[in-house]
């Protein structure tokens, strides 16, 4: 429907005939100018993004295996076609390299870029050893070639794609998702006949969900970018109204919880080769750099009014390195300098890895003498051959969180603030959508190009991960982060209860949550009706079946589970807070949109602030 309303000429990527026609027409188009490929490439990237979003966001019961396979195949074909077009454009440009000679060196160099790609090409036309190094001034990428290459008929291309069409071919859909214990049974609703008694006491415990375990398999090991499976979590808040009775909110949930770590560990594959990058721990950030040595094709010759060029059947050819005559000798490495992109965050020096096409994995061997200049925002390293490389960062650098706070900011609006070792991330919630409000590093706002856009939680997770700011734990994150382990059902039930009252109450991290044990969750709570309202925090403890207000405060010397004076136990957090809340606060809770409640629940479940802080 959204595609229909857009009224553009792009094909519907879900319709096989349309996407095949689109690809066939582009294959037949012989106009392979680099800038035209970039322009068309933006349309291709949009089509890929739409298909990826469908695979990520569509609940498993709403998409068939045939459709999943079709979308994944279309993504692969679009990616391959786009890279082929860049190769074709490179070949056409190199055929006319002599017309772009640099006046100082006599060699050809060119930089063409847009928001998705930086295309750098250098052709060694003069073959002089003193011109063996070069820096592309417009991109700040550079290289230093061995002498044997500096006197050869070689061209060097650094194609920096700000997207990653290499590792996602298998990385992003391996065992997706693992938030499993798919407890698809609804929480039992309170009987309508008992509403009056429930309003007066609120002490009757709800039945707990009977969670059964299922396995969710990715159909063929392909893509899924979001580090947490939010798709299938659906929380519905209903207002039950009877004559002359007040409205009561009741949750029915389709709870999707993570697999137990024991189940997950049984299926883990142990990486024994230390040179293979563990892609559960490290992820590419900032795109991919295709660094290649190419044969310079025969140049165009002007004979009177004719332009003549020798046509080769092989097309664009790679230049072999190391050279055959140098195989037995000591190999001289190629030095590469890359400018770090400005639109992502590297909180520590990135790991340089090369792509092994045969093994379908990133590897660190073949890369040496890496130095990172933080101030200049550049990284220099040596390679024993020409590789496709990426800059990788630990996906769990921002975990565990130092603190977090969830507070309402308006009608059906809220703000989640997550404070990590390196950054403070603020995410706004409105209805079922999220917006990155700010990312602050050392009190300075960064990644401003990502803020101020209302998107789905699935998109938000993908965007933040791509930018190097990952605050979405995955089912294997406990291997790399010291987590504050909690009983899974208790944790999920706590997120449901928090989301239900999030329209009028603020929640925050408490240090006592670390001391409470696996079966108990402790957090700070206060009524929050206005943005500038300041009320004292109170500590509450919840175990999934019982909520209580604690006698201790955040500044107490030791933890104690003793109940606060003049308070009593309740079966739910809603009824616990109702004992102390104003009528205005309860009215806001009961009037809250179910989309907002679900949005808060999904965000809490995705960030897992109760166990990763």
N, C-alpha and C positions, 0 to 999 in steps of 0.2 A: 504494500500500500504506500509506504514511504517512497519507494522507487517510482511508483506511478505518479505521485504528487510532485516529485522533483522535476518532471517534464523535461529531462535532459535526453541527449541522444545516446547515452551510454547503455550498453546491454544489461539485461537483468542477469546477474551472475548465477542465479539459481536455475535459470532455464538453459538447459544444455545446448539447444539449437542456437540460441542467441550468443552464448559465450564462444561456441565453436566457430560461428560465422565471424565474430569479432577477431578471433585469433587468425583465422584463415586469411581474412582481408589484410591484416597487418603483415603476415608473412609474405604475401604477394607484393606488398608495397616496397619498392626498391629505393625509395628516397630515405637514405640512412644518414642524414645529417645528425650530428650529436645533439644539437639543441632541439631538433624535432623529436628525436628519441626521448629526450628528457620530458618534453611536453606530453607526449603520448604515454610515457612511463608513469606520469602522475595519475593518469586515468587508470592504468593497469594496477597501480598500488591501491587505488580506491576500491577497485573490484576485489582485489585480494583481501583487503581489510574487511569488506562486507562479508565475504565468505568466512573469514576467520571469526568474525563476531557471531555469525549464525552458528558455527560449530561450538563456540564457547557459551553462548547465551541460551540456546534452545534446549529445553529440558529433554532428557533422553527418551521419554515416552512420546515426544512430539516430532521426532525425526527418525526416519528409517535408516537401516544400515546402508541401503542402496543410496539414499540421499547423502549420507555422510561420506561414503566412498566417492561419490560424484563430486562433491564440493572439494574434497581433498585432492582429487586428481586435477580438477580445474586450477586449484592453487599452484600445484606443481608445474603444470603446463604454462601458466601465466608467468611464473618466476623464470622458467627456462627460456621462454620466448623473449622476455625482457633482457636477460643477459645476452642472448644471441644477438639481439638488435644492437646492444652496446659493442659487441665484438665486430659486427658488420660496420657500425659507424666508425670504429677505430681503424678498421682496414681502409675505408674510404678516405679518412683523414690522412693516414700514413702514405697513401698513394700520391698525395699532393704535398708531402712534407717539405719538398724543396721550395715551394712557394711561400713557406712560413719561416724562412731562415732568419735566425737572430743576427743582427748586424755585428754584434760583438764577438760571438763565438762561431757563427756560421752553422750552428745546429738549430733544430726546430724544437720549440717548446710552446705548449698551450695549456691554459687552464680554463675550463668551462664548468660552471656550477649553478645549481639551483638549491632549493630547500631540501631535496632528497638525495642529491648526488654531487660529489666533487670529482671532476674528471681531469686528471693531469697526464699529459703525454709529452715525452721527450724523445727526439730522434737524433741519433749520432751520425750526422751527415758528413762531418769532416774527419771523423775517426782520429782525433788527436788525443794523446794520453793526458795532456794537461787539462783537458776538459772532461775529466772522469767523474766529477761531482757536480751536482746541480741542486738548487733550491727553487721551488716554484713559489715566486714571491706572493702571488695572490692566494695561495693556500697554505704556505709555510711548511709543506711537505718537501722532503729532499732525500738524496741518496749519494753514496760515494761508491763508485764501481771499482772492481779490481782492474788492473792494467790490461789484462787479456780482453776484457769486455770493452774497455775504453777505445780500443783500436779495431773493434768489430762492427759489422753492419747490424747494429742492434738498436731497438727502441725500448724505452721503459715506460710502462703505464702504471699509475697508481689510481685505481678506481675506488674511491671511497663511497660506498653506499651507506647512507645513514640508517638504513633498515638492515635486517639480518635475514637473508634468504639462503643461508648455509645451514647453520645448526638447527633452526626450527623444523627442518625436514623430518627430524626424528625426536628432537629434544622435548618439544612442548606438548607432546601427547603421549609420553611414555607413562603408562599406568595412570592415566587421568580418568576421573579424579579418584583420590583415595580418602576423601571425607566420607567414609562409608558407614557403617552401622546405620543404614538407611531406615530409620524408624519412621516409616510412612504411615504409622497409625496415629490418629488424632488423639490429643489429650482429651480425656473425657470431659464433656461439658457439664456444668452444674445444672441440675434440674431446674426448669423454670418455676416449678412449684416451690422450690426452696429458696427463691431469690430474697424473699423478705428476711428469712432467717440468716441468710448469707450476709445481707447488708448489716444486720445487727451485730453478728458475732464474727463472721469471717474466719472461723476456726476449723472448719471442716476441710481436711486435706484433699487435694485433688489426686486422682489416680495418676500414677506415673506412666509415661509412654512405654509400651512394650516394644523395645527396639529389637528388630531382627536384622541380621547381617546379610548384606548382599554384596556382590562384586560388580563394580562398574568397569567395563573394559573399553578401551579405545579400539575402534574397529580395525585399524591397521597400523597403529603406532605413529600416527601423524599428529598434527598441531593442536596445541591448546596453550595460550600464553598466560592465562591467569593462574597465579600460584595457589589459589584456593577455590574450591568448587562452591560458588554461591548459587549456581543456576537452579539447583533443585530445592534450595531452602525456600519454602513458601510459608510465611506466617500470616494468618488472617485474623484480624480483630473484628468481632461482630458486636453490634449494639443490640441487646435483647430488650425489647420494650413490651411491657404489659400494661393494661389499664390501671391507672392510679398507682403504678409502681415506678420507682426511679430506674433510670437506665443503668445497666451493668455491662462492663466490658468482659468478654471471655475470649481466651485464646484457643484456637485450634491450630496445631502445628504439624507440618510435615518436616520432621526433624531429620537433618542429615548430619551425622556426626563423624568425626575422624575414626579411621580404623585404629584398633589398639596397636600399640607399637610392636607387640609380640607378633601379631599377624603380618604387619608390614615387614618386619625383619626377616621373616621366613622367605620372602620373595626378593630380598635385596641381592644385587649382584656385586660381588667384591671386585674392586679394581686393583689388580696386582702390579700393573706397570705404573711406576711412579711418574712417567712422562705423560700419561693420559690424564687429561683434565677431568676432574669429577664435576659434572655439570649439575649435580644436585647442590654442590657447594659454591661453584663459580659460574657466573653468567656473563655473556658478552654484553658490553655496555658501549654505546657510541657507534654501533654499526660494524661493518666489515670492510677491510682494506684488501682489495685484489691487487697485489704487487707482482707484475709480470715483465719478463724480458721477451720481446717480440722481434721477429724478422722484419726488416724494413722491405716492403714489397717494391717491385720496379716502379720508378718514378715516371710521372707524366712528362712527355717530351713535346715541345712545341716545334712543329715543322711547318713553316709558313703559316697558313690559317688553320692548320690541323693540330689537334691535341691527341697524341698517341701514347698508349700505355700497354704494356704486356700484361695479359690476363693470366692468372694462375688458377688452376682448378682447386688447389688446396685451401684457398681462403687465408684467413689470419693464422700465421704460424708462430708457435712459441720458439724462442731462441734457447737452445740447450745450454744449461749451465749446471754443474761444471763442464767445461769443454772436454772433449774426448781425450785430447793430448795432455790435459791436466789431471786426469783421473788418478794417476799413480803419484802425482806430486802433491805437495802440501797445498790444500785448497785455500784460496784467499776469500774471506767472507765478504758479503755485501753489507754495507752500513746503511741503515734506513733511519730517517728522522721524521716523526709524525707530529703534527700539531694536534693537541687534544681538543676535541669539539667543545664548544661553549654551551651547548644545550643539554649536557648531561653532567652528573656529579661523580667525581672520583674522590672518595674520602681517604683512600690510601693509594699508594703507587699501584697502578694496574698490572696484571700479569699478561705478558704477551704470549699468545699461543698461535700455532699454525694449524690449518685445517688439513687433516689427512683424509682425502677423498676415498681411498681404498678401505680404510677402517671406519669411515664415517664418524670421526671423533676429532676433538681438538687436542693437540699435543704441544708440549713445551720443549722437546728436544729439537735441535736445529736452530734454536734461538739462544743467543749468548750476549754477554756484556751489555745488559740493559741498564740504562740510567734515565731517571725521570726528573725533569726540571720543573718543579712546581710553579715557580714564579713565571717562567716563560711559557708554561703550559705546553710542554713538548716532551716527547719520549724518544730516546735513541737506542737502537739495538742492532745486532749483527745477525745475519742469516747465512747459512751455508748453501742455500739455493733460493730461488724465488718462490714465495708462498703467498697464499691467502691467509691473512692474519686478522686477529681480533684482540681487543683489549678487554680482559676479563676482570671482574671484581667479585669479591665474596658477597654472595646474595644475602648473608645474614649479618652484615656489618652493623646494621641498625637494630639488632636484637641482642639481648632482651631490652625492652624499653625501660627507660629510667622512671617515667611517670606517664600518666594519661588522665584526661578529664573529658567527660561528656556533659554538655549543658544545652538546655533549650535556648534559642535566640529569637523566637517569634512563634506565630501560629504554624504548627506543623513544620518547624524548622529547628535545626540543631547544629552543634559544632563539636566535633571530636578533635581533641588536641593530643598528639602523641609526641612525647619528648624522648629522644634517643641520645646516644653518646655524641653523635655528630650533628644532629639537626632537630628542629622542631617542626612537625608537620601538622597543619590544620586542615581539616576536611569538613565542609559544610554539607548538611543533609536537608533536602527539601523534597517531600513526597518520596518517590522511589528513586530519585536521582541524587548524585553526589557532585560536589565541586571542590577542587583543590583550591583552598583559600590562600595558603602561603606555605613556602618551605624556607625556613630561616636557618642559616649556618653562621655561627658566631654573631648572632643578632643582625645579620645581613640577609635580606630576601634574595633568593635565587630561583631559577627556573620560572621566571615570570611569564614565559610564553605558554606555560601549561595551566596557569591559574585563571580563574574567572569563567570557566566553561562548565555548564551543567551536562554531565554524562552519566552513563550507567556505572554501577560498581565494577562490572566486568571490564569496561573500558578504562576506568580509573586504575585498577590493578595493573593492567597491561602498560599504561602510560607511565606510571611511577617506576615499574620494574625496568622499562626501557630507558628511563632517565637515571637509573642507578640508585633510586631511593625505594628500596623494597621494605614494606612493613606488612607484608602478607605472608605469614608462615605457611609452609606446606607440610604434608604428612610426614616428611622425612627431616624436617627442620630440627627436631629434638637431637639429632646426631651431631649438630654443629652449634647448638645454642643450649646453654644451661636454662632449662625451663622450670617454672614453678608448677610442677605437675599437680593436676586436679582430676577428680573423678569426672569422666567425660560427660555423663548425663547431667551432673550437677552444674558443670560449666555452661552447657547449652541451655539448661533451664534458667540459669541466672541471666544469660543474655536475653531470653524471652521476657523475663520479669522486668529487667531494666528497660527494655524497649517499650514495654507497655506503659510505663509511667514517665518516659523520657521527655514528654511534652511539658512537664511541670517540675521535674526534679533533676538536679545535677548529680553526677556520680564522678568519683575520682579514685585514683590509686591510693592504697594504704599499705604501709610497710608491714602491717600485721598479717597481710594475706600470705606472706612468706612463712609465717609462724603458725598458721592455723591448721596445717595438715592438708592431706589430699582431699578429704571429704568435706571440708568447710571452705567457704569463700568469704573474704572480708573486704569491704570497700567503704569509702566515705560517701555519704548522701546528705543533701540538703535541698530544701524547697527553693525553687528558682523561677520566679514568675516574671521578673524584669531583668533586662540585661545588666543594669547597674545595681541590682539587689545584692546585698552582702549579708548572708546568714552564716551562723557557725555550722561547721561540719559535724555530723554524728556518724558513729561507726555502726555498721550493720553486718551481721553474719548470716549466711544462707547455706543450707546443705541440700537444696533441691526439694525438701519436704517441709522444712521449718525455717522461718525467718525470725530473727530477734535483734533487738537493739542492745549493743554492748555497753557495759559500764565504763570501760576504759576509753581513753582518748588517744589521738595519734601521738601525743607527747608523753604518754605513760611510760614507765620504766620497763615494764614487762607485759607480755601478752596474757590475757585472761578471757575465757569465754563466758564469764559471769554476766548474767542479764542485767540491764540497767534497772534502777529502782522505778517502781510505779509503772512498769511495762509488762507485757505478757508475750508469749509466743504466738505466732500466726503461721498459717500454712502457706501463705504467699506474701511476697514483698509488697504487693498492692495493698493488702489489708493491714500489713504492718505499718506502712507509711500513713495509711488513712487515720490511724490513731492520733497522729501529730499534725496532719496536714490541714491547711485552711480549706474552706469550701470552694474557694476560687481555684485552688490547685486540683482538687478532685474533679471539678467541672471541666477543667482543661484536659485532664486525663481521659475522661469519658467522652469528650468531644473530639479527641485526636483522630486524624485520618488513619485508616488501616494501612494506607500506602506508606505513611511516615513511620508507623510502628514497625512495619516490615523492613523499611529501608534502614532504620537504626539497628534492628536485629541482624540484618545481613552484614552490615559494616562491622558490628561487634564480633560476629562469628568469623568474619574474614581476617580481622586483625588479631583476634584472640588475646585481648588485652589482659585477661585475668590469669593466663598461664605464661605469657611471654613478657612479663614485667616484674 
